Amino acid sequence: MTADGTCLELAGKVPVESAPLAGEDEEALIRQAQAGDRIAFDALVRAYDRKVLWLILRIVGSAEIGRDLYQEAFLKVFRTLPGFRFQSSFSTWLYRVVVNICLDHLRKASTRAEVQPAGPDGEEEHFQNLPDSRAETNPERALESQEISSRLKAALRQLNPRERVVFELKHYEGLRLRAIGEICGTTEETVKNCLFRATQKLRLALSDLR
Amino acid sequence: MECRKFQENTLLFLYGEISPELRAAMEQHQKECPACSAKLEEAHRFHEWLRKGSGQEPPPELLAACRRELSSAIDRELEKVTWRGLLRDFFAGFSAVPATRAAGLVTLLVLGFSLGWTLRPVAKQSVPQSPAGVSSFDAADLANLHINGISQVQPDPATGGVKITMDAEKRVTLQGSLDNPRIRGVLIDALKSYQNPGIRHDTLDALRGAGDDPTVRSALLYALAHDPNTGLRLEALDSLRDAGWNSEIEQGVIQAVRNDRNPGVRVEAVNVLTRHATPSILPVLNHLASDDPNPYVRMKCIDAVQRLKGDGN
């Protein structure tokens, strides 16, 4: 407990950074944002955008593209929020928007064959600049972490766009298979198979490193 | 349970995506079968290892840039929407009147347009063709003239000329360094009073790095407190952050933390205050940690208070 005892008590009432807001708070914010309240919309963005940006960066691998997709995603949310009818949770709806934008980008990029072969120059630019709190005090761990990161990114590039998205949503975002199915517009069974295939491919690609 | 079934479900077991009954059966099998237990352990290690390869958060400066850009994009979006709305309202007005009246309105419009078109050559002919006929201005000046409004047009049948009385401004270009007080003065004026947010944005850009000058600092504080555009208030805050920190800036930023209507600006203001931590900001942050209407701002304040207290220890 802190000296004045206030902070810890309050800490329990506010959401963890970037975690979804509590149900009632969130619904009130959404309704205000739907009615054109800009502050409420900004608060909604702030509640999710850290996780969203992190997801986008991991999926597309480039800070520059991530910046564009972040804006595209939230502008789309801004335009279409008045049509949100609370038939799914807001986070599922938001992730659906984000994932569709990422999938579109990955598909276009693989058609143009621009992103996939980019390797160290493009795709991994932001990962090389990321602070790793676990490794920063230990040079050996830092090197190891860099090596792992670099190999993992290469392995992730071997997954097709949908496998990549499913793996990210499950492994790093920790979403339920059913929610991932809703986000990707498919069944839980298909998501399960996709996750199996992605994991298999990663195990194969990284078998020499473990 | 058979080993085959155990191994088929290993992945879902690790992700917690199996029923409680299946989990209990698998845990039982794990105890009884060393081979399956070893495979599960290996799969678990692989999962943990995969996590090592990914950081935990996006770079904060990238997130801040994304937020700023989004805010400006939404401002532009809202401007577009306003224009669309005005046009829609205008045309919606037509649908609200009865058909006969609408037809009358259209007829009037067509008649007005036809009349204007018929008179157009006459007006053109009545303007003297020679630049010498333009009495108050040199002809070359006219190109640089911005006409705000015409208050009177007097044709002169005797000469065939015309006298036009209007409010007009002449466009001039100032060029020079920021050290020039006149240039600084114009920029400060633009920042405080110009309507166009694009011009205010360019002005803020031009003033970046000059925040140590008291007049510029005061203009930046004014922009932080009063600019209607969220993105520009954030930019003003950015410029102040890099200026020489003093009590005047601290008070301005504290006001932003307390009063800005946008939680994003309040969060950035908390970040700036935390960076230039002084004991005087603790009560402010403590107060906001409980009273700010936005949960994210409250959380940032709590975090800042804890960090400041940590630094003090």
Contacts between the chains, C-beta under 8 A, distances in Angstrom:
chain1	res1	chain2	res2	distance
A	2	B	305	7.5
A	2	B	306	6.9
A	2	B	309	6.5
A	3	B	309	7.1
A	4	B	286	7.0
A	6	B	286	6.6
A	6	B	289	7.0
A	6	B	290	6.5
A	7	B	286	7.8
A	7	B	289	6.4
A	7	B	302	5.1
A	7	B	305	5.8
A	7	B	306	6.2
A	10	B	289	5.8
A	10	B	290	6.0
A	10	B	298	6.7
A	10	B	302	5.8
A	11	B	299	7.8
A	11	B	302	5.6
A	14	B	295	4.7
A	14	B	296	7.8
A	14	B	298	5.2
A	14	B	299	4.4
A	14	B	302	7.0
A	15	B	295	5.9
A	15	B	296	7.9
A	15	B	299	7.2
A	17	B	296	7.6
A	17	B	299	6.2
A	17	B	303	8.0
A	21	B	295	6.4
A	25	B	295	6.5
A	38	B	74	7.4
A	38	B	78	7.9
A	38	B	230	7.9
A	38	B	262	7.6
A	39	B	261	5.9
A	39	B	262	6.1
A	39	B	263	6.4
A	39	B	294	7.8
A	41	B	74	7.7
A	42	B	71	7.6
A	42	B	230	7.7
A	42	B	262	5.9
A	42	B	263	5.7
A	42	B	264	5.2
A	43	B	263	5.3
A	43	B	294	5.2
A	43	B	295	7.7
A	43	B	296	6.4
A	45	B	67	7.5
A	45	B	70	7.0
A	45	B	264	8.0
A	46	B	67	7.9
A	46	B	263	6.3
A	46	B	264	6.4
A	46	B	267	7.0
A	46	B	294	7.8
A	46	B	296	4.6
A	47	B	295	7.7
A	47	B	296	6.3
A	49	B	63	7.0
A	49	B	66	7.2
A	49	B	67	6.9
A	50	B	57	6.6
A	50	B	58	6.5
A	50	B	63	6.1
A	53	B	58	4.6
A	53	B	62	7.2
A	53	B	63	5.7
A	53	B	66	6.0
A	54	B	56	8.0
A	54	B	57	6.2
A	54	B	58	4.7
A	57	B	58	5.7
A	58	B	54	6.5
A	63	B	59	7.6
A	63	B	62	5.7
A	66	B	58	7.8
A	66	B	62	7.5
A	66	B	66	8.0
A	67	B	62	6.9
A	67	B	65	6.7
A	67	B	66	5.5
A	67	B	69	7.0
A	70	B	66	4.5
A	70	B	70	7.1
A	71	B	66	6.8
A	71	B	69	5.6
A	71	B	70	5.4
A	71	B	73	5.6
A	74	B	70	5.2
A	75	B	70	7.3
A	75	B	73	5.7
A	75	B	74	7.1
A	75	B	77	6.6
A	78	B	74	5.8
A	78	B	77	6.6
A	79	B	77	7.4
A	126	B	58	7.9
A	126	B	59	7.0
A	126	B	62	7.3
A	127	B	55	7.4
A	129	B	59	6.4
A	130	B	55	4.2
A	130	B	59	6.6
A	131	B	55	7.3
A	131	B	59	7.7
A	132	B	55	5.9
A	133	B	56	7.5
A	134	B	52	7.9
A	145	B	52	6.5
A	145	B	53	7.7
A	148	B	49	7.3
A	148	B	52	5.4
A	148	B	53	4.3
A	149	B	53	4.8
A	149	B	54	7.3
A	149	B	55	7.8
A	151	B	53	7.3
A	152	B	50	6.7
A	152	B	53	3.5
A	152	B	54	7.1
A	153	B	53	7.8
A	170	B	15	6.4
A	171	B	47	7.5
A	171	B	50	6.4
A	171	B	51	7.7
A	172	B	51	7.8
A	172	B	54	6.0
A	176	B	17	7.1
A	177	B	15	7.9
A	177	B	17	5.5
A	192	B	12	7.4
A	192	B	17	8.0
A	195	B	11	7.0
A	196	B	11	6.4
A	199	B	11	5.9
A	202	B	50	7.0
A	203	B	46	6.5
A	210	B	45	7.2
A	210	B	46	6.2
A	210	B	49	6.0
